[in-house]
Amino acid sequence: MLIGLGLVMLVLLLLGFPMMVPLAVGALYMMFTGMTFFGPDQAVSWMISGVGSWVLAAVPMFIFAADILTKGHTANRLLDLVDAFTRHMRGGLPITTAASCALFGAVSGSTQATVVAMGGPMRPRLLAKGYPDSFALALIINASDIALLIPPSIGFIVYGVVMKTSIGDLFLAGILPGLLILLMFALYCYIGARIKGIEPEQPASWSERLTAFRKTILPLGFPVLVVGGIYGGYFSAVEASAVAVAYALLLEVVIYRQVRVRDLGPLALSTGMITAVVFILVAVGAAFSQALGTAGVPDQILGPAIEHIGDNQILALLLIAAAFFVGCMFVDPIVVILILVPIFKPLVQSAGLDPVHVGVIVTLQAAIGSATPPFGCDIFTAIAVFRRPYMDVIRGTPPFIAILLLATFILILFPQISLFLPSLGGQ
């Protein structure tokens, strides 16, 4: 019956149905074939409980803040700051691109918003400097995925809700892994520039750097406000998301005046549509996960693995990483988190793994999947924004995927990288 369930869902995906349809049909398949027993009222109850967590209210808030910042001038200010400090280096322009994507991700929390905001100004500059378009596109979409690790992160919020783990701890845990990946990308860009013989630009003067820094002080307050406010005890994760919206409005509407009041209606409508899609996925995914649980699928799939792995944490993390990496290649990362986290929860508990560290590994695989063929969501964002064919967008991705997989192994072997900042926050 498990094979039949997989085939039904696969056929629906290949026919082009949105992901919520295969999930709903999959739950119905389990009910009608006798894999498990529940009625429509139980399915609706599961769906309501799936979106019933108050923490999920942070999702539309962070999306709205990201939309405001993308519409405004914050992205250019962050870009100018990084450029002033890196343009004189070998590979300075791609390093600027990667660092700017990480910074904007720390402000917006959205990979797709980062592709739009940073890709627009940086791609022409990379092409003018002599970098291949395939490299420029791959760099933009992969560096943008660092946004999933650096707070605020919607991926961490969804994982925290499903795993019942502290959102604040997850936010802190993603900072050092995100910076590690940024450093690895920068090293790759530096080596690539040396091999290609691309000369660095003239260094910026210290007055230019100081000016760029002054212009960016307020946008850089976003991650400090969110993480600092949560750990300072001033507000919860949900309240932090509301503060993020208020801060974005203050910057772009009042101070920079790049967003007009009449722009807020369309931005709110866009946020509402994206949030509706996310919440429908969360609701249907929760019902599907509950159906899997009542059918005993997790035990069928992972029972032998749990017995074999025992308390070997490295093997357990490798299995989790592999499952999420493959899943995120084909399905939206939020759906993969919703389905696989409950399945792997017994393995996490039996191996004695820290759920915060597991959250970093899982979210990193979601980041990799967002830019990995065949169905990475940021690939299709880049296709829409830059109007380039699918093959042109994915041609340069393999080196970056290799770097991200290497980062995964490093984080599995050295969990302290993820857990160091949360341990300080808990003191």
C-alpha positions as CSV (number, residue, x, y, z in Angstrom):
1,M,0.0,0.0,0.0
2,L,2.9,2.4,0.6
3,I,4.0,1.9,-3.0
4,G,0.5,2.7,-4.2
5,L,0.4,5.8,-2.0
6,G,3.7,7.0,-3.5
7,L,2.6,6.3,-7.0
8,V,-0.7,8.2,-6.6
9,M,1.0,11.2,-5.3
10,L,3.8,11.1,-7.9
11,V,1.2,10.9,-10.7
12,L,-0.6,13.9,-9.4
13,L,2.6,15.9,-9.2
14,L,3.6,15.0,-12.7
15,L,0.1,16.1,-13.9
16,G,0.9,19.5,-12.6
17,F,-1.4,19.7,-9.6
18,P,-0.3,22.0,-6.8
19,M,1.3,20.2,-3.8
20,M,-1.7,20.6,-1.6
21,V,-3.7,18.2,-3.9
22,P,-1.4,15.2,-3.7
23,L,-1.2,15.7,0.1
24,A,-5.0,15.7,0.4
25,V,-5.5,12.8,-2.0
26,G,-2.7,10.9,-0.2
27,A,-4.6,11.2,3.1
28,L,-7.8,10.1,1.4
29,Y,-6.0,7.2,-0.2
30,M,-4.9,6.0,3.2
31,M,-8.4,6.2,4.5
32,F,-10.2,4.5,1.6
33,T,-7.6,1.7,1.3
34,G,-7.8,0.8,4.9
35,M,-4.2,1.9,5.8
36,T,-5.8,3.9,8.6
37,F,-9.2,4.9,9.8
38,F,-10.5,8.5,10.2
39,G,-13.5,10.5,9.1
40,P,-13.8,13.9,7.4
41,D,-14.4,15.5,10.8
42,Q,-11.1,14.1,12.1
43,A,-9.2,15.3,8.9
44,V,-10.6,18.8,9.4
45,S,-9.6,18.7,13.0
46,W,-6.1,17.8,12.0
47,M,-6.0,20.6,9.5
48,I,-7.2,23.2,12.0
49,S,-4.7,22.0,14.6
50,G,-1.9,22.2,12.0
51,V,-2.4,26.0,11.6
52,G,-3.6,26.5,15.2
53,S,-0.2,27.4,16.7
54,W,0.0,31.1,17.6
55,V,3.7,31.1,16.6
56,L,2.6,30.7,12.9
57,A,1.2,34.3,13.1
58,A,4.9,35.4,12.7
59,V,4.9,34.0,9.1
60,P,2.7,36.6,7.4
61,M,4.4,39.4,9.5
62,F,7.9,38.5,8.3
63,I,6.6,38.1,4.7
64,F,5.0,41.5,4.9
65,A,8.2,43.1,6.3
66,A,10.2,41.4,3.5
67,D,7.8,42.8,0.8
68,I,8.1,46.3,2.2
69,L,11.9,46.1,2.2
70,T,12.0,44.7,-1.3
71,K,9.9,47.5,-2.6
72,G,12.0,50.1,-0.8
73,H,15.7,51.1,-0.7
74,T,17.1,48.9,2.0
75,A,18.7,46.4,-0.4
76,N,20.8,49.1,-2.2
77,R,22.0,50.5,1.1
78,L,23.2,47.0,2.2
79,L,24.8,46.4,-1.2
80,D,26.7,49.7,-1.0
81,L,28.0,48.8,2.5
82,V,29.4,45.4,1.5
83,D,30.8,46.8,-1.8
84,A,32.7,49.5,0.1
85,F,34.6,46.9,2.1
86,T,35.1,44.1,-0.4
87,R,35.5,45.6,-3.9
88,H,39.4,45.7,-3.6
89,M,39.6,42.0,-3.0
90,R,40.1,39.3,-5.7
91,G,36.6,38.1,-6.5
92,G,35.3,41.2,-4.6
93,L,32.2,41.6,-6.8
94,P,30.9,38.0,-6.3
95,I,31.9,38.2,-2.6
96,T,29.9,41.4,-2.4
97,T,26.9,39.6,-4.0
98,A,27.1,36.7,-1.6
99,A,27.5,38.9,1.5
100,S,24.8,41.3,0.4
101,C,22.4,38.4,-0.1
102,A,23.2,37.1,3.4
103,L,22.7,40.6,4.9
104,F,19.4,41.1,3.1
105,G,18.3,37.6,4.2
106,A,19.0,38.6,7.8
107,V,16.8,41.6,7.3
108,S,14.0,40.0,5.3
109,G,14.0,36.3,6.1
110,S,12.9,35.4,2.6
111,T,15.1,33.6,0.0
112,Q,12.8,34.7,-2.9
113,A,12.7,38.3,-1.8
114,T,16.5,38.2,-1.6
115,V,16.8,36.8,-5.2
116,V,14.7,39.7,-6.4
117,A,16.2,42.5,-4.4
118,M,19.9,41.6,-4.8
119,G,19.8,39.8,-8.1
120,G,18.5,42.8,-10.0
121,P,21.4,45.2,-9.3
122,M,24.2,42.6,-9.0
123,R,23.7,40.4,-12.1
124,P,24.5,43.2,-14.6
125,R,27.6,44.2,-12.6
126,L,28.9,40.6,-12.5
127,L,28.3,40.2,-16.3
128,A,30.1,43.5,-17.0
129,K,33.1,42.4,-14.9
130,G,33.4,39.3,-17.1
131,Y,31.8,36.6,-15.0
132,P,29.7,34.0,-16.9
133,D,25.9,34.4,-16.6
134,S,25.6,30.8,-15.3
135,F,28.0,31.7,-12.5
136,A,26.1,34.9,-11.7
137,L,22.7,33.2,-11.6
138,A,24.0,30.3,-9.5
139,L,25.7,32.6,-7.0
140,I,22.6,34.7,-6.6
141,I,20.2,31.9,-5.9
142,N,22.5,29.9,-3.7
143,A,23.7,32.9,-1.7
144,S,20.1,34.0,-1.2
145,D,19.4,30.6,0.4
146,I,21.6,31.7,3.4
147,A,18.5,33.7,4.3
148,L,16.9,30.4,5.5
149,L,19.6,30.0,8.2
150,I,20.1,33.6,9.3
151,P,17.2,34.9,11.4
152,P,14.4,35.7,10.9
153,S,13.7,32.4,9.0
154,I,10.3,31.1,8.1
155,G,11.9,27.6,7.7
156,F,12.9,27.7,11.4
157,I,9.5,28.9,12.4
158,V,7.7,26.0,10.7
159,Y,10.3,23.5,12.0
160,G,9.9,24.9,15.6
161,V,6.1,24.6,15.4
162,V,6.2,21.0,14.2
163,M,9.1,19.9,16.5
164,K,7.9,22.0,19.4
165,T,11.3,23.6,19.8
166,S,12.2,27.2,20.8
167,I,12.1,29.5,17.9
168,G,14.6,31.8,19.6
169,D,17.1,29.0,20.0
170,L,16.7,28.1,16.4
171,F,17.3,31.7,15.3
172,L,20.5,31.8,17.3
173,A,21.6,28.4,16.1
174,G,21.4,29.4,12.4
175,I,23.8,32.4,12.7
176,L,27.2,30.7,12.8
177,P,26.3,28.1,10.1
178,G,25.1,30.9,7.9
179,L,28.3,32.8,8.3
180,L,30.3,29.6,7.7
181,I,28.6,29.0,4.4
182,L,29.1,32.7,3.5
183,L,32.8,32.3,4.2
184,M,33.0,29.1,2.0
185,F,31.2,30.9,-0.8
186,A,33.7,33.8,-0.5
187,L,36.7,31.5,-0.6
188,Y,35.3,29.8,-3.8
189,C,34.7,33.2,-5.4
190,Y,38.3,34.3,-4.5
191,I,39.9,31.2,-6.0
192,G,37.7,31.4,-9.1
193,A,38.7,35.0,-9.7
194,R,42.4,34.2,-9.4
195,I,42.0,31.3,-11.8
196,K,40.2,33.5,-14.3
197,G,42.6,36.4,-13.8
198,I,39.9,38.9,-13.0
199,E,41.4,41.9,-11.5
200,P,40.0,43.6,-8.3
201,E,38.5,47.1,-8.4
202,Q,40.0,50.2,-6.8
203,P,39.5,50.2,-3.0
204,A,36.9,52.5,-1.5
205,S,38.2,55.3,0.7
206,W,37.5,55.3,4.4
207,S,35.2,58.2,4.0
208,E,33.1,56.2,1.5
209,R,33.1,53.3,3.8
210,L,32.0,55.5,6.7
211,T,29.2,57.0,4.6
212,A,28.0,53.6,3.5
213,F,28.0,52.4,7.1
214,R,26.0,55.4,8.3
215,K,23.4,54.8,5.7
216,T,23.1,51.2,6.7
217,I,22.9,51.5,10.5
218,L,19.1,51.5,10.6
219,P,18.6,48.4,8.3
220,L,21.2,46.5,10.2
221,G,19.0,47.0,13.3
222,F,16.6,44.3,12.0
223,P,18.4,41.2,13.1
224,V,19.5,42.9,16.3
225,L,15.9,43.9,17.0
226,V,14.5,40.5,16.3
227,V,17.0,38.2,18.0
228,G,18.0,40.7,20.7
229,G,14.4,41.5,21.5
230,I,13.5,37.8,21.9
231,Y,16.5,36.9,24.1
232,G,16.3,40.2,26.0
233,G,12.8,39.1,27.1
234,Y,11.2,42.2,25.5
235,F,8.9,40.2,23.2
236,S,8.1,36.8,21.8
237,A,8.8,35.5,18.3
238,V,5.4,36.6,17.1
239,E,5.7,40.0,18.7
240,A,9.1,40.3,17.1
241,S,7.6,39.8,13.7
242,A,5.1,42.6,14.3
243,V,7.9,44.8,15.5
244,A,9.8,43.9,12.2
245,V,6.8,45.2,10.2
246,A,6.6,48.4,12.2
247,Y,10.3,48.9,11.7
248,A,10.1,48.3,8.0
249,L,7.3,50.8,7.7
250,L,9.3,53.3,9.7
251,L,12.3,52.9,7.5
252,E,10.7,52.8,4.0
253,V,7.6,55.0,4.5
254,V,8.7,57.6,7.0
255,I,12.5,57.9,6.9
256,Y,13.6,56.8,3.3
257,R,10.2,57.5,1.7
258,Q,10.7,54.9,-0.9
259,V,7.4,53.2,-0.2
260,R,4.2,55.3,-0.4
261,V,1.1,54.7,1.7
262,R,-0.9,53.7,-1.3
263,D,1.7,51.0,-2.1
264,L,0.8,49.2,1.2
265,G,-2.5,47.8,-0.1
266,P,-1.0,45.9,-3.0
267,L,1.9,44.7,-0.8
268,A,-0.5,43.5,1.9
269,L,-2.5,41.7,-0.8
270,S,0.6,40.0,-2.1
271,T,1.5,39.0,1.5
272,G,-2.0,37.6,2.0
273,M,-1.8,35.5,-1.1
274,I,1.6,34.0,-0.2
275,T,0.5,33.4,3.4
276,A,-2.7,31.7,2.2
277,V,-0.6,29.2,0.1
278,V,1.8,28.6,3.0
279,F,-1.0,28.0,5.5
280,I,-3.0,25.7,3.2
281,L,0.2,23.7,2.7
282,V,0.7,23.6,6.5
283,A,-2.9,22.6,7.2
284,V,-3.0,19.8,4.5
285,G,0.5,18.7,5.4
286,A,-0.5,18.4,9.1
287,A,-3.5,16.2,8.2
288,F,-1.3,14.0,5.9
289,S,1.4,13.7,8.6
290,Q,-1.3,12.7,11.2
291,A,-2.7,10.1,8.8
292,L,0.8,8.7,8.2
293,G,1.2,8.5,12.0
294,T,-2.0,6.7,12.6
295,A,-1.2,4.3,9.8
296,G,2.1,3.4,11.5
297,V,4.1,4.5,8.4
298,P,7.0,6.0,10.5
299,D,7.5,2.7,12.3
300,Q,7.4,0.8,9.1
301,I,10.0,3.0,7.4
302,L,12.3,3.9,10.3
303,G,11.8,1.0,12.7
304,P,14.7,-1.1,11.3
305,A,16.9,2.1,11.0
306,I,16.3,3.0,14.6
307,E,17.3,-0.4,15.8
308,H,20.4,-0.4,13.6
309,I,21.5,3.1,14.3
310,G,20.9,3.0,18.0
311,D,22.5,6.0,19.7
312,N,25.0,6.7,16.8
313,Q,24.3,10.4,16.3
314,I,26.4,10.9,13.2
315,L,24.6,8.1,11.4
316,A,21.3,9.4,12.5
317,L,22.1,12.9,11.3
318,L,23.4,11.6,8.0
319,L,20.2,9.7,7.4
320,I,18.1,12.7,8.3
321,A,20.2,15.0,6.0
322,A,20.0,12.6,3.1
323,A,16.2,12.2,3.4
324,F,15.6,16.0,3.6
325,F,18.1,16.7,0.8
326,V,16.3,14.3,-1.6
327,G,12.9,15.4,-0.5
328,C,13.6,19.1,-1.0
329,M,14.9,18.5,-4.5
330,F,11.4,17.5,-5.6
331,V,8.9,19.1,-3.1
332,D,8.5,22.5,-1.5
333,P,10.8,22.7,1.6
334,I,7.9,23.6,3.9
335,V,6.0,20.5,2.8
336,V,9.0,18.3,3.4
337,I,9.5,19.8,6.9
338,L,5.8,19.2,7.7
339,I,5.9,15.5,6.5
340,L,9.3,14.3,7.4
341,V,9.9,16.0,10.8
342,P,7.2,13.9,12.5
343,I,8.5,10.8,10.8
344,F,12.0,11.3,12.0
345,K,11.1,12.5,15.5
346,P,11.4,9.0,17.1
347,L,14.9,8.7,15.6
348,V,15.9,12.1,17.0
349,Q,14.7,11.0,20.4
350,S,16.2,7.5,20.3
351,A,19.6,8.8,19.2
352,G,19.6,11.6,21.9
353,L,20.0,14.4,19.3
354,D,19.5,18.0,20.2
355,P,16.4,19.1,18.3
356,V,17.9,22.6,17.8
357,H,20.9,21.1,16.0
358,V,18.6,18.8,14.0
359,G,16.7,22.0,13.0
360,V,19.8,23.6,11.6
361,I,20.6,20.4,9.5
362,V,17.0,20.2,8.3
363,T,16.8,23.9,7.4
364,L,20.1,23.7,5.6
365,Q,18.8,20.9,3.4
366,A,15.8,23.1,2.7
367,A,18.2,25.9,1.7
368,I,20.0,23.5,-0.6
369,G,16.8,22.2,-2.1
370,S,15.6,25.7,-2.8
371,A,18.3,26.0,-5.4
372,T,18.7,22.4,-6.5
373,P,17.2,20.9,-9.7
374,P,14.7,19.8,-10.6
375,F,12.1,21.8,-8.6
376,G,14.0,24.3,-6.4
377,C,11.7,27.3,-5.8
378,D,14.5,29.9,-6.2
379,I,15.4,28.4,-9.6
380,F,11.9,29.3,-10.9
381,T,12.1,32.7,-9.1
382,A,15.3,33.4,-11.0
383,I,13.7,32.2,-14.3
384,A,10.8,34.7,-13.8
385,V,13.0,37.6,-12.6
386,F,15.8,37.3,-15.1
387,R,13.9,35.7,-18.0
388,R,16.5,33.1,-18.6
389,P,15.9,29.4,-19.7
390,Y,15.9,26.7,-17.0
391,M,19.1,25.1,-18.2
392,D,21.0,28.5,-18.1
393,V,19.9,29.0,-14.5
394,I,20.9,25.6,-13.2
395,R,24.2,25.2,-15.2
396,G,26.4,26.9,-12.6
397,T,24.8,25.4,-9.5
398,P,26.8,22.1,-9.0
399,P,29.9,23.8,-7.3
400,F,27.6,25.7,-4.9
401,I,25.6,22.6,-4.1
402,A,28.9,20.8,-3.4
403,I,29.9,23.6,-1.0
404,L,26.6,23.4,0.8
405,L,26.8,19.6,1.2
406,L,30.3,20.0,2.6
407,A,28.9,22.5,5.1
408,T,26.3,19.9,6.0
409,F,29.0,17.3,6.8
410,I,31.0,19.9,8.9
411,L,27.9,20.8,10.9
412,I,27.1,17.1,11.5
413,L,30.7,16.5,12.7
414,F,30.9,19.6,14.8
415,P,27.4,20.3,16.3
416,Q,29.0,23.0,18.6
417,I,28.9,25.4,15.6
418,S,25.2,25.3,15.7
419,L,24.7,25.1,19.5
420,F,27.3,27.6,20.7
421,L,25.2,30.7,20.5
422,P,22.0,29.0,21.9
423,S,24.1,27.8,24.9
424,L,25.1,31.4,25.6
425,G,21.5,32.6,25.2
426,G,20.4,30.0,27.8
427,Q,22.9,31.2,30.4
